[in-house]
Amino acid sequence: MSPEIQREVMEQLRKEPLPPAPTPPARTTQPLVERKTVASPDGDVVVSGQRARGSVLGSFLPERSFSPLDIRALGVNNIGDLLDAIRPQVSSDRGREDGDPVVLLNGKRISSFLEIAKFPTEAIERMEIFPEELSLRYGFPADQKVVNVVTFARYAAGAGQIDHATSTDGGRDTSSADANYLRIRNDTRFNLNGEYNRASALLESQRDIVRDPGIVDDGRFRTLLPRTEQFALTGTVSGNVVKGVSSTLNGRVQASSTRSLFGLAGDRPLTRDTDASVLHLGTVSSGSAGQWSWTLTGNYDRATADTFTDPGRTAGTRDVARSVNSFTNADLLVSGSPLKLPAGPASLSVRGGVEFRDFNARSSLSGNDGRTKLSRDRTAVQASLDLPITRARPQRANGLGSLSVNANLEVEDLSDVGVLRTFGYGLNWSPLRGISFIASMTDEDGAPTVEQLGAPLVVTPNVRTLDFTRREAVDVTRVFGGNPALRPDNRHVTRLALNLQPLRATDFTVSINYIRTRTDDPIAVFPIATPDIEAALPDRFLRDSDGRLLRIDTRPLNFERSSQDQMRWGLNFTRPLGAVPAGLQNANVRVIGGGEAGLQGALPPGARVIRPEAGSAAARRVENLTSRLIFSIYHTWRFRDEITVREGAPVLDLLNGSAIDNRGGRPHHEVQAQAGAFKGGLGVRITATWQSGTYVRGLAATANDAAGNLRFSDYGRMDLELFANLADRFGGASAPGWFKGARIGFSVDNLFNSRPAVRDDNGSTPFNVQPGFLEPLGRSLKFSLRKIF
């Protein structure tokens, strides 16, 4: 504390003396770094320390760290919302999917992200983001960033939240309710969460969609966004069942329903109803033996989906498709140091696991029954080894700083595919404090999922489609389902990464990543109906004698190869708003919500709470300490994105005129930016995204013009969020009881109601790429109320 704050605290203590000191409670938490200094007889000084509570394996330094005050300033409710709010910082472009990170809890693996997704952010002591290479230490591929969430050792509170959102253009309302209770006492943890969500349907008739001549005006019977409803209940219990072994049991049940409309058959609306359910059970046990730590993880998941579709034929009959997907797995991760080198201990992680998956599907189309029964047994062994070469020493200059190399290998045997291999290697170099460089290479085999191989056949009539070959919108029959002829793919990924923290005393970071990906036999969803695609895959299209498109088979397929090169750079900056008390610039400060109940659940017995008087100099400095100014920006620059559909077919250059979806190829540039401020209980956050324009070349000629291009303009949108912590803003400690722990929020998604603009060379917009299709929702307003109990 600064001298001024010390004087104010002492004055308050004189007015209200502390009671007699109770018996000191048992220590429940560890400091971030605990050190002990010992002087030896020969004059040397030896300093020993222990790792911060909840630290990750190995010596990787985080790319970014978030304190409780940083997280509080974002105005988010739980861990899931937190990761969504900082998605550009935690996503990776190295993976096959959407780049979601590996999430750890207190430096340990969890059974699934669902186990902690609804934990309130008030329970977080710190959160760290690590590079993809750390995921190898936990038995995952090196294609996901790692997020380590460290909770406080003591926490107990309930939270309730309600939300309602509506579109300013009308036609779509969503509502949700969430209730959560979390209790943490060291390694003992209990959590129960219930959630309900519903959304009304959005119809074509509720947007400005212009129909081409000859197209039936059936917008009242076509959904742009379906009606949905979902309920889920999640529970977690954790503790030390056996001394020295931490165990967790997690379960989730979820049920959902969806209804879509897709036109008329005569005067009869055509609908599709889907009912789905999910059951998840997961368990994790972890412990240590000497220098080695181990984690045993197991999961059971069962997902069912029933789809009922009106086929457009005789009334009263429906096509039916049902799928049941069961998954069971268990794996053991062992990590430790097999030997010590001059630069430090080597690190070895070995994971072995088994999986059993069963996929059953059946369909009944026009009285013709089809059945699919697939199973996949998988065994896998993965090993990752890190060897330190040099180590930075504060009092010695070695010229190289810290340098380590790593290698990893995974072999997996799939009962329906065969043996697949993945190997990689890289280096991690930090020549100076605040500078780190990572280079890595991965060669990976990947199998198609059992859903891609055997999903039930679903035939949907009246799917409105843009036929690029004839430049017209038509209603076609689309075939969906699995493709048993899919082959495994092979990916080669090279990554160069530079991370900088140029100002030691300032939370300012810069990251630069270059990624090069080459894939043989990539597995993809079926692309749009362009002339290039139809020429390469003529057996997937059916036309009548006049050339009018009737049917498209959109089951997944293998392309011949694909190639991507891109660079992604970003910077992040965070600082308090105003002068901070001396000595507290980097303090580990915790703000506790929920009033007296929250304090009692969070603080150890005998703790004393001292509150500065409202409006005092101490109160103003505390307000500055808890305030934040936040800014981040990320820019992706693509140099190459090409696909060869089949050998001998033209190469599809997605950056220069080719496309595989209705978004018109890949933009050369994408930008994601965020700015926010929080002080005195009030917060604002602005998120903006932008992408450069694209085009599709070679549209078919019409009677009035030659073949031309379809141009997609630059597109950007901005989201605004405002929130207020009521007790912070109105009354502080003397605020009404229902104010304490309460937060209200108001947000505007797509603030300027922007939508993509698409034009051909004549200035016309083809039917299927009208703004109402590409961005149906538009601007939406959301109101929320949250209370910590």
N, C-alpha and C positions, 0 to 999 in steps of 0.2 A: 504494500500500500504506500501511497505517497504520504508525506507528513501531514498534509491538510486532511486527508481522509482518516488517518490515524487519530488526529485530534478530535474530529467529529465523532468517531466511534467511541473514543474514551469518554467524551462528554455525554453521549447517550448512555453508556454503561454506568456513569456516576448517577444519572437520573433513575436508571432501572438496573440495579446490580444483578449480576448473574447468581443463580442459586448455587448451593454447594455442589462442587464437581462430583458427578457420579463415578462409579467404578468404570475405568476405561473399557469400552467395548472391544471385542475381538476385531482385529483388523480385517476389513472386508474388501478393501481395494488396494491396488498397488499404484504407485506413481508411474508416470509414463516411462521414466528411467530412474532406477534406484541405484545409487552408487555408494561404494565404500572405499575409503582411502587408507592404505596401510603403509607405514614407513618401515623399511627393512634396515637391519644393522649397518649395511654397507652404504646407506644413504639413498638408495633407489626408492622411488615412490611408485607403488603399484595401485592402480585404480581398477576396481572390478565393478561390474554392473549386471543388471538383469534386463531381459527384453521387456518392452512395454506390454502390458496386459492386452491380449488379443492380437499380437503381432503375427504376421504371415511367416511362412517358411522361407528360409534363405535370406539373402542380403539385399534383395531388390528394394530400392527406394521408391516411394510413391510418386507418380507424376503429379498428383494433386491430393491435398488433404483438406477435409472440411471439419470445422469445429462445430459445436452445438449452436453457436451464434451465427455461423455461416448458413447452417441449415434452417435455422429459425427465420432468417431474413428472406428465404424463398417462399414462405407462406404455404408449404405443402403439408399434407396430413399424415402420410405414411411412407414406408420405404418404396413401395411401388410408384407412388406419385413423385417421390424424390428422384428416382432414376429416370422417369419420364421428363421431368423438368430439366435435367442436365444430360439428356440423351446424346447430344453431339460429343460430350466429353467421355462417355462410357461406351460408345458404339465402336465397332471395328469393321473395316472393309476387307478383312482377310478371309472371313468365313463364307459358308454357303448360304446362310439364312440371313436374318435381319440384323446380325451383329450384336445381339443382346449379350451382356457380360456374364461371366461366372461370378456368382455372389457367394461370399463367405460370411460366416457369422463368428465374430471373435477369433478370426484367423483359422477357422475350421470349416470343413465341408458341411453342407446341409443336404437333406434328402431331395428337396426341390425348392425352387424360389417361392412357391406357394406357402411354404412353412413360415416365412417371415415377411411376405409382401405387405401385410396389413399391420405390421408393428408401427405404432405411432412414432413420429420423428422425435418426440420429446424424450424417448428412451435411448437415443443415440449419443454416445460420448464422442465419437469421431468416425469419419468415413474416409477411406483411402482408395484411390484409383491407381492401379498398377498396369504395366504393359502386358501384352499378350503372352510373352515368354513365361511369366510367372504361372500361367495356367497349367503348364507342363508339370510343375511341382505338385499339383493337386490331381494329376491323372486326366487332364483334359487336353484336347488339341490346342496348339498355339495359334488359334484363330479367334479368340475372345479376350477382351480386356478382363481384368479381375477387379472386383469391387469388394473391399473388406469393410463390413459394418461392425463396429465395436459398440456394444451397449453398455450402459452404466451397470455397476454391480448391484445396485438397488433401484428398483422402479416398481410402482404399483399404481395403476389408474385405469379407469374405464373411459371410453370415448364414443360419442355418438355423432353422426353426421347425416344431414339430408341435403340433397341437391335437386335443382330443377332447371332445365335448360329449354329454350324455345328458339326457333328460327324466326328472324325478323321478316323473312319472306313468307312465313306461314307454313303449315303442313307437317311440322315435325316437332314433337315435344318428347323430352326424355326426363325421367325421374329416377332417383336412386336413394336408398337408405342403407346405412352401414352402422353396425354396433360392434365394439371391440372391448375386450378386457385383457390386460397384460400384467403379469406379476413376475418380477425377476428378483431373485436372491442368490447372488453368485452364480453357481452352476445349476440352480433350480429355477425352472421357468414354466409358466403356464400361460397359455393364450387361447382365447376363444373369439371367433369372429363370424358374424352373420351379415350377409349383404343381399340386397334385392335391387334389380335394375329392370326398367321397362322403357320402350321407345315406340312411338306410334309410326305408322307407315307414312312414307312420302310418295305421292303419286306424280306421274308425269303431268297430269292436268294442273298441278299446283306450281308448275314452273313454266316459263315462257319458251315452250318448245314448238317450233314451227314445223309442220308436217309437209312433206313433199306431195305434189299432186298424185292422187291415186292411192295414198296411204290412208288407211282407215283411222279416223280420229277416235281412238280408244284409250286416250290418256287417263281416263278415270279408272281404267282396269289394268294399269301397268304401274308397278312400283319402281321408283328410283332407289329407295331405301326400304327394306322390309320392316314389318312390325316384329319386334323382338321382346322377349321376357326371359329373365334369368334369376335364379335363386341359388345361393351357395352358402355352405356352412363349413368352417375350417377350425380345427382344434389342434393344439400342440402341447405336449407335456415333456419336460426334460428334467433330469436330475442324475445324481450319482447312485445308481442302483447297487453297484459294486464299488468298493473303495478304489479311487484312482481311475475309474472309468466313467465318463460322462455319456449318458444315453438319452436319446430323443425319440419320441413317437409322434407322428404327425398324420392327420387324416383330413380328407375333404370330400364332400358330396356336392354335386352341382347338377342342376336340371335347367334346361333352356328350351325355348320353342321359338320358331320363326315362321312367318307367313309372308309369301310373295305372290304378286299378281303378274301375269304376263299376257294380257290381251283377252280377246274374245274368240270363241268358236261359235259362229252364228250370233246368237244373242246371249250366249252363256259365258260368264267369266271363267277364265282358267286360273287355277291357284296351285301353289305348291306349299305344303306344310312339312316342316322338319321338327322332330322332337329328338332331343339329345340329352344324354346323361353321362356323368363322369364320376367315377369312384377312385380315390387315391389313398393309399396307405404307404407311409414311408418311415424308415427308422435309420438312425445313425448312432454309432457308438465309437468313442475315441479314447485313447489312452497313450501311455508312453512306457518305454522300458529302456532305461539308461539314456543314451543319446538318440534313441530311435523313437519316433512317434508313429501311431497307426490309427487308421480310420476305417471302419466297416460300415458300408452303406447298403441299404436294401429298399426296394420299391415294388409296389404292386399297383397297376393302373388298369382300369377297365372302362372303355368308352363305347357307348352304343349310339347309333343314329338311325332314325326311321324317317324316310322321305316318301311323301304321298303326292303324286303329280297328276293333274288332270291332263289326259293325253290329247284332247281336242277331237276325240271321236264320239262314241256313244256316251250320252249323259249317264251318270251313275257308276261308271267304272273309273278306276284310278290305277296308274302305274305305281308300283310299290318297290322301294329299295331299302334294304336293312343291312347294316354293318355292325359287327362286334369286334372290337380290337382289345386284346388282353396283352399285358406286358408285365413281366416279372424280371427283376435283375438283382444282382448282389455283386459287390466288388470290395476288394481290400486294398488300401493304399498304405504303404510303409515308406517312411522318409527318415533320413538321417545322414550321418557322415561316415563313410567307410574308411577314410584316411585323412591325415592332416598334411598339408603342403606348406612350404615356406610362406606363401601369401595368405594362408588360412585353410580352414577345413573344406574338403570337397563335399558336395551335396548330391545325394542319390535318392531318387523317388522311383518306386516300383509299384505298379498297380496291376492286379489281376482280377478279371471279372467274368461273369457269365450272364447271359440274357436269354429269355425264352419269350417269344412273341407268337401269338395266334391271331389270325385275321380271318373272320368268316363273313361272307357277304352273300346275299341272295337278292334277286330282282325278279319282278313279274311285269313284263311289258307286253301288253295286248294278249295276255293269256300265255305267253311264252316265258317259262321259268328258267332262270339261270342261277347257278350257284358257284361260289368261289370259296375254297378253303386253303389257306396258306399258313405255313408256320415257318419260323426262323429261330434256330438256336445259334447263339453266338458265344464264342469264348475269345478272350483277348488278353494280351499281356503287353504292358507299356512300361518302358524304362526311360528315365531322363537323368542325365549326369551333368553337373556343373563343376568346372575346375577353375579355381582362382589362379591367375598367372602373376599378377602384381597387386599390391595393396597400397593405397594412399596412406601415408603416415603424416600426422600434423607437423611433426618436428623434423621430418626428413624429406628431401626432394629426390624422388626416384625417376622423374622425367616422364613417366607413363601414367601416373595416377593409378586408378583401380581398373584392372582388366581381367575379365573372365571369359571362358568359352564354354559352350554347352552342346550336347548332342542328345538326340532322342530317337527312339525306335518303338513302333507298335506293330504287332502282328495279330490279326484277327481272323478267325475261321468262322464263316457263315455257312450254315447247312445248305442254303439254297443258292449260294453264289460261289463259295470257295474261299481261298486264302487271299486276303488283302493286306497290303503293307503300307506303312507310313514311316518316313524317316525325315529328320531335319537336323540342322546344326546352325550355330550362330555365335556371335560375340557380343559382350556388353562392356563398354568402355566409358569410364568417367575420368577424363584427363585433369579436370579442375572441378572444384566445388561449384555446383549449379549447372554443370554441363554433363550430359550423358548421351551416348551414341549406341544404337543397337542395329546390328545387321543379322538377318536370319534368312534361311531357305528351307522350304518344306516341299516334299514330294508325297502326295496323299492319294490313295485309292478310296473311292466312295461308292457304296452300293445304293441302288434305289430302295426306297422304303417299301414296306409291304403294301401300304396304301397305294403307292404309285403303280405297283405291280397288279394289285387285285381289287381295287375299289369297284363297287357294284356298278353295273351299267345303268346310266340314267339318260333318258332321251327327253329333251325339252323342246316342244314346238314353239313357234312364234317368237323366236329370239331375234330381235331387230339388230341387223348387222350392216355395216358399211362394206359393200363390195367394191374394193379399190379398182378391180379390173374393169368393171362397167361404170364406175363412179355413180353408184346408186345405193339407196338404203332398201334392204329387203328383209322380209321375215323368213328365217331359215330354221331348220331343225338342227339342233346341236346335240352331239353325242358326247357324254362325259363318262369317265370310268377309268379303270386301270389298264395298263399295258404290260402283259407278262413277258414281252420281248425286250424290255429295257435292259441295257448293259451297265455295268459299273463304269464310273468315270475316273479320270486321273488328273489331278491338279498339281501344277508347279507354281509355287508362290515365293516371290523374293520381296523382302521388305528392308528398307533403310529408314531409320528413324533418328531424329535429333530432338532432344528435349533440353530446354534452357530455362534457368531461373536467374536472370542477370542481376537482379537487385536483391541482395541477401535479406534485407529488413522489410521487403515489400512482397506481398502475395501477388506476384506477376510471373506468369509462366508462358512459354512459347513452345509449340510442338510442330515438327515438320515430318511428314511421312510420305515416302514413295513406295508404291506397291505395284508389282508386276505379276499378272496371273495368266497362266496358259493352261487350258483344260482340253483334254481329249475325251470325246464322247460325252459332252456335258448333257445332263438330264434337265429338260425344260418343259414348262407348260406350253401348250400349242399357241403359236403366234397368230396375228391377225391375217386377214385374207388379202394380202398384197399380191401383185403379179409375180414377184420374185419367189414368194413362199409357195404359191400355187404351182409354179413351174418346177420347183424342187420337190414338192410333195403332191403330185396330181391325184394320188389315190385317196387323199383325205378330203377331196371336194367332189360334190355331185351337182351337175347342172342339167337343165332340161334341154330340149332340142334347139331352143332359141338362145341358149347360153345363159339363162337366168339361174342364179345360184339357189340351190334347194337345200343342201345339207352340208354340214362340216363335221368331221370327226376330230374332236379336240382333246383326245386322250394324250397323255404326256409322251414324249419321244426323246431320243438321243439325237443331238446335233453331231456333226462331224468333229468340230473343234471351235474354240472361242479364245479370244485374246483381249486382255484389258491392261492398260497402263494408266496410272493416275497418281497425282500428288494431292495430299491433304494437309493443310497447315491451319493452325489455330492459336489464339492467345486468350488468356484468362487474367482478369484483374479484379481484386477485391480489397477494400479498405474500409475502416470505420468512417463515419461522418462526424467529424469534430475531434477535439482534443481528448485523448485517452489518459487516465491516471498513470503516472510514471510507474514503470515496473509491471504494468498489466497489459502491455501491447500484445503479448503472446500468451496471456493467461488462459488456463483451461477453465472457462466460466460456464456455469450451467444455469439455465433459466427454467424454473419448475412451474408447471401449470397445475390447475385443479385446486387452488386454494390450500387450506390447511390440510385437507386430505392428501393432496399431492405431496406436500412437504413431509407429512408423516410417513408416506410410503417410500420417499426417496432418500431421506436423511437417516443416518445411523442414530441409535438411541443416545440421548444426551446432547444432541446438536442444538446450538443456539442460533436463532434467526434474528438478525439486526436489520431494520429497514431505515434507510435515510428518509428524512422528512421531505414530502413533496415540495418541489421548487427550490430545495437547498442546492448548494454548489455540488455536494456529493451526489445528489440525485441526478443533476445534469451530467456529471461525468459518467455515472453508471449508464445513463441513456446513451451517451456517445459510445461507450464501450460496447453496448449491445446493438448499435446501429451498423448498417452496412451499405456500401455502394458496390454494385456488381456489374461487370461487363465481360462478355465473351463473344468471340466471333470465330467461325470455322469456314474454310473455303476449300471446296473440292474442285480440282482441275483435271479433267479427263483428256488424255492425249490419244488414246486408242481404245476402241470398243468394237470388235469385229466378230462375226459369227459365220462359219461355213456350215450350211445346213446339210449338204451332202457333197461327197467328192465329185468334182466337176461342175457343181452349181456355182453361180456367182457368189462372191463374198458379200455378206450384208454388213455394210459400214454404218453402225447405228449413230455415229456422230456426223455422218454426211449423207443423209437422204434415205436411209433404210430404217425400218421400224418393225417391232414384233408385238406392239400393243397400241392401244388407242391414244397413248400419250405422245406418239410421234418421235420415236427414237430416244437417244440419250443426250441430255444437255452437256455442252462442254464445261459449263461452270454451274456450281451450286453453292449458295451461301446460307449459313445459319447463324443468326446473331441474337444476343439476349442482353438486355440491360435492366437493372432493377435498383431500387433503393428502399431502405427500411429504417425508420426511426420513430421513437415515441409510440410504438404500437401500430403505426400505419405503414403499409407496404405497397409498392407498385412494381410490376414486372412486365416488360414488353419483350415479346419474342417475334422475330421476323425471319422469313425464309424467302429466297429468290433463286430462280434458275433461268439460264439463258434460253433463247428460243431454239427450236428444232424445225425440221421439215421432212416431208416424205416426198421423194421424187418419183417421176414416171407414172403419174396417174393416167388412166386411159383417156384417149381422145374422145371428144364428143362431136356432134355434127357442126358445132359452131367454133371450136377451137382445137388446137393441137394438144398433145399430152403435156401436162404441166406438173406443178408442185403443190403440195398442201403444206402450208406454213403455220407452225405453232408459235405464237408470240412469246416474248419473255413473260414470266409469271412470278408474281410475288404476293405474299400475304403477311398480315401482321395480327398478332393476338395480344390483347391487353388484359391484365389481371390486377385487381385492387383488393386489398384485404385489410382488416383491422382487428387487432387483439383488444377486445373491449375493455378489460381491466387495466391494461397498460395505458389506454387513452383516456379513460373516464374513471377517475377516482383512485387508481392504484390499490393500496391495501384497504382503503375504506370503500371500495366499489361495492355495489350490491352483489350478493352471493352468486346470482346466476350470471353475472358478468365475468366472474373469475374462471379462467380456462376456456372462455368462449371466443370464437373467431367468426366473423362474418366475411363473406367474399362475394365479389361481383366480377365477372369476366366477360369479355367480348372476344369470341373467336372469329377470325376473318373480319377485322375491324372495318375495313373499307369495302366489304362485300365483293371482293375481287374474284374473277373467274377467268380461266384461260380463254384466249381469243384464237380462233382457227379460221384461216381463209385460203381458198385456192387462188390461182392466178387471175381469176375473174372477180375476186372479191367476195365470192359466195362461201357459205359454210355448209359442208355436207351434213346430212341429218344427224348421224351418230356421233359427231364431234361438236355438237352445239354445247354452249357453256353449261346448260342445265344437266347434261349428261356427265361432263367431265368434273364439275363441282356442284353437285345437286343441292347441298345443304345451304351454302352461302353463309351469311353472317348469322351467328347464334349468340344469345345472351344466356348467362348461367348465374344463378343465385345459390349460395351455399351457406349453411350454418353448421358449426362444429362446436362441440362442448366436451371438455375434459372433466371427468368427475373424480 
